[in-house]
Amino acid sequence: MIALARKYRPKRFADLIVQDHVATALRGAVAQGRVAHGYLFAGPRGVGKTTAARILAMALNCEQRSAGGEPCGVCDSCSRIWTGAANLDVVELDAASNRGVDDARDLRERAMYAASTDTSSKVYIVDEAHMLTREAWNALLKILEEPPPRVVFVFATTEPQKIANTAAPILSRLQRFDFRRIGPHAIVTRLKQVVELEQLRVDDDALHLIARSANGGMRDALSLLDQVLSFGEGPVTAARVREILGLVPDEVYREMLRAIVEHDAGAMFPLVERLLEAGADLGEFVNGAAETLRALLLVGVGGQPEGVTEGLLAVIRQYAPQLPPADIVRLLTILSESEERLSRSANTRLLVEVLLLRWAMLDRTVELSEVLEALGKEEGGKGKGNAAAPSPPVQSPPPYPPPYPPPGQKLEPTLANVRSVWSAVVADARTRSPMLGSLLAEAEVIAVDGRMISLRPGNAGHTEGLDRQRETIAQSLGRYVAEAPRVKIAAPETGTAPTPSERPERMTEERATAERLKTLRAKDPTLSAAVDALDLELLE
């Protein structure tokens, strides 16, 4: 019995899945007689690189080729090329086992001989071309530059960057085509065609699982289908596919989402234990968890996930209303921060448990408008039936614009002028660096001597940070003060230096952020009340 991957290998350019850009170009080149002497087919494994090379060889040597450049696929020449049988005009080489300079010289000498007939072409298909040595590429360089008539070289590789590093001059002598990964939807469609032709009974969920496991390769998908079919009789179900391929059941992801939604951190340890007892790969589980969260995010923003089984889709629709997209993004961010450690850790179990615990313990994001609306309703409810006159609303003082200079003009560098625009300078510096803006907000302009402007830090621990940013401060001042000011950082007032036990911390990004949020709460009493009442965490 022929394997499905071989039996349903495409015989025409039109049969190549997802590679329309390659099929159209090659078919047109054959039809117009403009076939190049050398090609480089690059792309992931199992997406049709070697198949496209064989179809090109079939088209060049087919006696019944169509006017559009398609081979017939049934003549003796096409059959021999498609099956990989011995052929004088089409030679396939594996560069992994024929990678040396002697092999390249032998190939070069064989290419000098004419084709078997006056109308046929000699085609050399070199698979895994990135395995060729630098010396082998150098031996082929001349014949690729000036090839004999009706000789075509096709190099297929999954790692074109290695060829660029080993033999960069070769690339300029080849036409390059990049093959794309095949999406799950296209793989499932093709698998359904094969299942129908083979008269098999396979559930749609099983096909989706196979397509997801194929990772973009059609050949891998057909091989996995063959593998699943060999394990017993009867219809192929999703449970059977999971058992044979070692995939994590949907119920595990259902339990994971439940624990995240309900903040049930204690359920994560039995979950990991269950996976280990079943012999599941924790890395595969984490990848599946990422795909589940991605599908959940798609549903949350109004999209429709592809490649998901009906069972998992039902789980996603169940928990989508309880996990807002903003929370899912934060969960995925935590995952991305842990991926590198997971890939190189000797204790994967511990890292997976910590990841799941962080997910379960993560606080939920609440929109500020919803909080204020809820507080407003609460205040309105309290006011009903209360005879006391309502207290007047807290009004913030009217804003007074600082005495900025008119457009196109700058102020003279005097102490009064610099102090009058200091708030604008702080705001300008804050747009460049939030931490610098926080330092300047606490600093004081103490003297102006000509172009020299002296600043006193608000804290002894800020001196070093301000001193390093003198040029930036001068640029901000220069927007409002004439004569290109210079900045001097004065020493803190005598007697204000803190004792070792009370020495202030250095200003950091985290501390600057905390100070800005503190200022925000001080300016908005309603926001501050909402944070205290509902135990919220402000996020920038």
C-alpha positions in Angstrom: 0.0 0.0 0.0 1.3 3.4 -1.0 1.6 6.0 1.8 -1.0 8.8 1.6 1.8 11.4 1.4 3.1 9.8 -1.8 -0.2 8.7 -3.3 -1.7 12.2 -3.1 1.4 14.1 -4.1 0.5 16.9 -6.6 1.2 16.1 -10.3 0.5 19.6 -11.6 1.3 23.2 -10.7 -2.4 23.8 -10.1 -2.4 21.1 -7.4 0.1 22.9 -5.2 -1.6 24.1 -2.0 -1.1 27.7 -0.9 1.9 28.1 -3.2 0.0 30.0 -6.0 2.8 32.6 -6.4 5.3 29.8 -7.2 3.0 27.7 -9.4 2.0 30.7 -11.5 5.6 31.9 -12.1 6.9 28.4 -13.0 3.9 27.5 -15.2 4.3 30.8 -17.1 8.1 30.3 -17.5 7.5 26.8 -19.0 4.8 28.1 -21.4 6.8 31.0 -22.6 10.1 29.1 -22.8 11.7 31.4 -20.2 12.9 28.8 -17.7 15.9 29.9 -15.7 19.0 27.7 -15.4 18.9 27.7 -11.6 16.3 28.0 -8.9 16.4 28.1 -5.1 13.2 26.8 -3.4 13.2 27.9 0.3 10.6 27.2 3.0 9.6 24.9 5.9 9.6 21.2 5.5 6.6 19.5 3.9 5.2 22.5 2.0 5.9 21.3 -1.5 9.5 22.4 -2.4 10.7 19.0 -3.9 7.2 18.4 -5.3 7.3 21.7 -7.2 10.8 20.8 -8.5 9.5 17.4 -9.8 6.5 19.1 -11.4 8.9 21.5 -13.2 11.0 18.6 -14.4 7.8 16.8 -15.6 6.6 20.0 -17.5 10.0 20.4 -19.2 10.1 16.8 -20.4 6.4 16.1 -21.0 5.5 15.3 -24.6 1.8 16.1 -24.0 2.3 19.4 -22.1 -0.6 21.8 -22.3 -0.2 25.3 -23.9 -0.4 26.8 -20.4 2.7 24.9 -19.2 1.1 22.1 -17.2 2.4 18.6 -17.5 0.0 15.8 -18.4 1.0 13.7 -15.4 0.2 10.4 -17.1 2.7 9.9 -19.9 5.7 7.6 -19.4 8.1 10.5 -18.7 5.8 12.2 -16.2 5.1 8.9 -14.4 8.8 8.0 -14.0 9.7 11.5 -12.7 6.7 11.6 -10.3 7.5 8.2 -8.8 11.2 9.0 -8.5 12.2 6.1 -10.8 15.6 6.0 -12.6 15.7 8.7 -15.3 18.5 9.8 -17.5 17.3 13.4 -17.6 16.1 14.0 -14.1 18.5 13.4 -11.2 17.6 13.9 -7.5 20.5 14.3 -5.0 20.5 14.5 -1.2 23.0 17.1 -0.3 23.1 15.7 3.3 25.0 12.6 2.0 26.6 14.2 -1.1 27.9 17.4 0.3 31.6 17.4 -0.5 33.6 19.0 -3.3 34.1 15.6 -5.1 30.3 15.1 -5.3 29.9 18.6 -6.7 32.6 18.0 -9.3 30.9 14.8 -10.3 27.6 16.6 -10.6 29.3 19.3 -12.7 30.8 16.7 -15.1 27.5 14.9 -15.5 25.7 18.1 -16.3 28.0 18.6 -19.3 26.4 15.7 -21.2 23.4 16.5 -23.4 19.9 15.3 -22.6 18.6 12.0 -23.9 16.5 13.6 -26.7 16.6 16.9 -28.6 13.4 18.1 -27.0 14.0 17.2 -23.3 15.9 19.0 -20.6 18.2 17.8 -17.9 17.0 18.7 -14.4 19.1 18.3 -11.3 17.2 18.5 -8.0 19.4 19.0 -5.0 17.6 18.6 -1.7 18.8 19.9 1.7 21.1 22.2 -0.3 22.2 24.1 2.8 24.3 21.0 3.7 26.7 21.6 0.8 30.2 22.8 1.9 31.7 26.1 0.8 34.1 24.1 -1.5 31.2 22.3 -3.1 29.4 25.5 -3.9 32.7 27.0 -5.3 32.9 23.9 -7.6 29.4 24.6 -8.9 29.8 28.3 -9.3 31.1 28.3 -12.8 28.5 25.9 -14.3 25.7 27.9 -12.6 27.0 31.0 -14.2 27.4 29.5 -17.7 25.4 26.4 -17.8 25.1 24.0 -20.8 21.9 24.4 -22.9 18.7 22.8 -21.6 20.2 22.1 -18.1 18.3 23.3 -15.0 19.4 23.2 -11.4 16.8 23.3 -8.6 18.2 23.6 -5.0 15.7 23.0 -2.2 16.4 24.1 1.4 14.8 24.7 4.7 17.6 27.1 5.8 18.4 29.6 3.1 20.4 31.7 5.5 23.1 29.1 5.7 23.6 29.3 2.0 23.8 33.1 2.3 26.5 32.7 4.9 28.4 29.9 3.1 28.1 30.8 -0.5 26.6 34.3 -1.0 27.7 34.6 -4.7 25.5 31.6 -5.5 22.3 33.5 -4.6 22.8 36.0 -7.4 22.9 33.2 -10.0 19.6 31.6 -8.9 15.9 32.6 -8.9 14.6 32.3 -5.4 11.1 31.3 -4.5 9.9 31.3 -0.9 7.3 28.6 0.0 4.7 29.5 2.6 3.5 27.5 5.5 0.1 25.9 4.9 -2.7 27.1 7.2 -4.9 24.7 9.3 -7.9 25.6 7.2 -6.2 24.6 3.9 -4.8 21.4 5.5 -8.3 20.4 6.8 -9.8 21.0 3.4 -7.2 18.8 1.7 -7.5 16.1 4.3 -11.3 16.0 3.8 -10.7 15.4 0.1 -8.3 12.6 0.8 -10.7 11.0 3.3 -13.5 11.2 0.8 -11.4 9.6 -2.0 -10.2 6.9 0.4 -13.8 6.3 1.7 -12.7 6.7 5.3 -14.7 7.8 8.4 -12.9 10.6 10.2 -14.4 13.1 12.5 -13.9 16.8 11.8 -12.4 17.4 15.2 -9.9 14.7 14.5 -8.9 16.4 11.2 -8.5 19.7 13.1 -6.2 18.1 15.6 -4.1 16.5 12.8 -3.9 19.9 11.0 -2.7 21.7 14.2 -0.1 19.0 14.9 1.2 19.2 11.3 2.6 22.7 12.0 2.0 24.0 8.5 3.2 21.0 6.5 0.9 19.1 4.2 3.2 16.1 4.0 3.3 15.8 7.8 -0.5 16.1 7.9 -0.9 13.1 5.5 1.7 11.1 7.4 -0.1 11.7 10.7 -3.4 10.7 9.1 -1.7 7.5 7.9 -0.3 6.9 11.4 -3.7 7.3 13.0 -5.4 5.0 10.5 -2.9 2.2 11.3 -4.0 2.0 14.9 -7.1 -0.1 14.6 -10.4 -0.2 12.7 -13.4 2.0 13.0 -14.0 5.7 12.6 -11.1 8.1 13.6 -12.2 10.2 16.5 -10.6 13.2 18.2 -10.0 11.0 21.4 -8.1 8.5 19.2 -6.0 11.2 17.7 -5.1 12.6 21.1 -4.2 9.2 22.4 -2.0 8.3 19.5 -0.3 11.7 19.1 0.0 12.3 22.8 -2.1 15.5 22.7 -3.5 17.2 25.8 -7.3 16.7 26.2 -9.6 19.7 26.0 -10.8 19.0 29.5 -7.4 20.0 30.8 -7.7 23.5 29.2 -11.3 23.7 30.5 -10.0 23.2 34.1 -7.2 25.6 33.5 -9.6 28.4 32.4 -11.9 27.7 35.3 -9.1 28.0 37.8 -8.0 31.3 36.2 -11.5 32.8 36.2 -12.2 31.7 39.8 -8.7 32.5 41.1 -8.4 28.9 42.2 -4.6 28.7 42.6 -4.8 25.4 44.5 -6.2 23.6 41.5 -3.1 24.2 39.4 -0.9 21.6 41.3 -3.3 18.7 40.7 -3.6 19.9 37.1 0.1 19.6 36.5 0.2 16.3 38.4 -2.5 14.9 36.1 -0.5 15.8 33.0 2.6 14.2 34.3 0.7 11.0 35.3 -0.6 10.8 31.8 2.9 11.2 30.3 2.0 14.4 28.6 4.8 16.8 27.4 4.6 20.0 29.5 6.0 22.0 26.6 3.2 20.8 24.4 0.7 21.7 27.2 2.1 25.3 27.4 1.9 25.7 23.6 -1.7 24.4 23.7 -2.5 26.8 26.6 -1.1 29.7 24.5 -3.3 28.7 21.5 -6.3 28.4 23.8 -5.8 32.0 25.2 -5.2 33.3 21.7 -8.5 31.8 20.5 -10.2 33.2 23.6 -8.7 36.6 22.7 -10.0 36.3 19.2 -13.5 35.6 20.4 -13.3 38.4 22.9 -12.6 41.0 20.1 -15.2 39.6 17.8 -13.1 37.2 15.7 -13.4 33.5 14.8 -10.6 31.2 15.7 -9.5 28.6 13.1 -8.1 25.1 13.7 -10.0 24.7 17.0 -12.0 21.6 17.8 -15.7 21.9 18.5 -15.2 20.8 22.1 -12.5 23.4 22.8 -14.5 26.1 21.0 -17.4 25.4 23.3 -15.1 25.9 26.3 -13.8 29.1 24.9 -17.3 30.5 24.3 -18.2 29.6 27.9 -15.3 31.5 29.5 -14.9 34.4 27.0 -17.5 36.7 28.8 -15.6 36.2 32.1 -12.1 37.0 30.8 -11.9 40.5 29.1 -9.4 40.9 26.3 -7.2 43.2 28.4 -6.8 40.4 31.0 -6.0 37.8 28.3 -3.3 40.1 26.9 -1.8 40.3 30.4 -1.9 36.5 30.7 -0.1 36.1 27.3 2.5 38.7 28.4 3.3 36.7 31.4 3.7 33.6 29.2 6.0 35.4 26.8 8.2 36.4 29.7 8.5 32.8 30.8 9.0 31.1 27.4 12.8 31.5 27.3 13.2 30.0 30.8 10.9 27.2 30.0 12.9 26.2 26.9 16.2 25.9 28.8 15.1 24.9 32.3 16.1 21.6 33.9 13.0 21.8 36.1 10.1 22.4 33.7 7.5 21.3 36.1 8.3 24.0 38.6 8.2 26.7 36.0 4.9 25.5 34.6 3.4 25.5 38.1 4.7 29.0 38.8 3.3 30.2 35.4 -0.2 28.7 36.2 -0.1 30.2 39.7 0.7 33.6 38.3 -2.3 33.3 36.0 -4.6 32.2 38.7 -3.5 35.0 41.1 -3.6 37.8 38.5 -5.9 40.6 39.5 -8.6 41.6 37.0 -8.5 44.8 35.1 -11.4 47.2 35.7 -12.3 50.1 33.4 -12.2 53.3 35.3 -15.4 54.5 33.6 -17.2 51.4 35.0 -15.9 52.1 38.5 -17.0 55.8 38.5 -20.4 54.8 37.1 -20.9 52.2 39.8 -19.9 54.8 42.5 -22.2 57.3 41.0 -25.1 54.8 41.2 -24.1 54.0 44.8 -24.1 57.7 45.8 -27.4 58.2 44.0 -28.9 55.3 46.0 -27.7 56.6 49.3 -29.2 60.0 48.5 -32.7 58.7 48.1 -34.8 59.4 51.2 -32.1 61.5 52.9 -33.6 64.8 54.0 -30.2 66.4 54.6 -29.1 68.8 51.9 -26.5 67.2 49.6 -23.0 68.4 50.2 -21.7 70.7 47.4 -19.4 68.9 44.9 -15.8 69.3 45.3 -14.6 71.8 42.7 -11.0 71.9 41.6 -9.5 75.4 41.4 -9.7 77.1 38.0 -6.6 76.5 35.9 -4.3 79.5 35.4 -2.1 79.4 32.4 1.5 80.0 33.1 3.0 83.1 31.7 4.5 81.4 28.6 6.2 83.7 26.1 4.4 84.5 22.9 5.1 82.1 20.0 8.4 82.8 18.3 9.8 84.7 21.4 11.8 83.7 24.4 12.2 85.2 27.8 15.3 86.8 29.2 17.3 84.5 31.5 16.2 86.0 34.9 15.3 84.2 38.1 11.7 85.4 37.9 11.3 84.4 34.2 12.8 80.9 34.7 10.6 80.2 37.7 7.5 81.4 35.7 8.1 78.8 33.0 9.5 76.0 35.2 6.2 74.0 35.2 6.4 74.0 31.4 10.0 72.9 31.5 9.0 70.0 33.8 6.2 68.9 31.5 8.5 69.1 28.5 11.2 66.9 30.3 8.5 64.4 31.4 7.6 63.7 27.7 11.3 62.8 27.1 11.8 60.8 30.3 9.1 60.3 33.0 11.9 59.8 35.6 13.6 63.1 34.7 10.2 64.9 34.9 9.7 63.5 38.5 13.2 64.7 39.5 12.6 68.2 38.1 9.2 68.5 39.7 10.9 68.3 43.1 13.9 70.5 42.2 14.0 74.3 42.7 15.5 77.1 40.6 17.7 79.0 43.1 19.8 81.3 40.9 20.3 82.7 37.4 23.7 84.2 36.6 23.8 85.2 32.9 23.4 82.0 30.9 24.0 79.8 34.0 20.8 78.5 35.7 21.4 76.8 39.1 19.1 74.1 40.4 18.8 72.6 43.8 17.6 68.9 44.0 14.6 68.3 46.1 16.4 65.3 47.7 20.1 64.6 48.2 19.6 61.3 46.4 18.5 63.1 43.2 21.8 65.0 42.7 23.5 62.4 40.6 20.5 61.8 38.4 20.1 65.5 37.6 23.8 66.0 37.0 23.7 63.3 34.3 20.8 64.9 32.5 22.1 68.5 32.5 22.1 68.7 28.6 18.5 67.4 28.4 17.4 70.0 31.0 19.2 72.7 29.1 17.4 71.8 25.9 14.0 72.0 27.7 14.9 75.4 29.2 16.1 76.6 25.7 12.5 76.3 24.4 11.5 79.2 26.7 14.7 81.0 27.7 16.9 82.9 25.4 20.7 82.8 25.0 21.2 78.9 25.1 21.1 78.4 28.9 23.5 76.2 30.8 22.5 74.2 33.9 24.4 73.8 37.1 23.3 71.4 39.9 23.8 72.9 43.3 24.5 71.0 46.4 21.6 70.3 48.7 21.0 72.6 51.7 23.4 72.1 54.6 21.9 70.0 57.3 19.4 68.3 55.1 21.6 65.3 54.3 19.9 62.1 55.6 21.4 59.8 58.1 22.5 56.4 56.8 19.3 54.8 58.2 17.2 57.4 56.5 19.1 57.8 53.2 16.6 58.2 50.4 16.4 55.6 47.6 17.7 56.5 44.1 15.0 57.5 41.7 14.0 54.6 39.5 11.4 54.1 36.7 9.2 52.2 39.2 9.4 54.9 41.8 8.8 57.7 39.3 5.6 55.8 38.1 4.4 55.4 41.7 4.9 59.2 42.3 3.0 60.1 39.2 0.1 57.8 40.2 0.2 59.3 43.7 -0.1 62.8 42.2 -3.0 61.7 39.9 -4.9 60.5 43.0 -4.2 63.7 44.8 -5.7 65.8 41.9 -8.8 63.7 41.5 -10.7 62.9 44.8 -13.3 60.8 43.0 -10.6 58.5 41.5 -8.9 58.3 44.9 -12.2 57.3 46.6 -12.8 54.6 43.9 -9.4 53.1 44.4 -9.8 52.9 48.2 -13.4 51.7 48.1 -12.8 48.9 45.6 -9.2 48.1 46.4 -8.1 48.8 42.8 -4.7 48.9 41.2 -4.0 51.8 38.9 -2.2 50.8 35.6 -0.6 53.3 33.3 
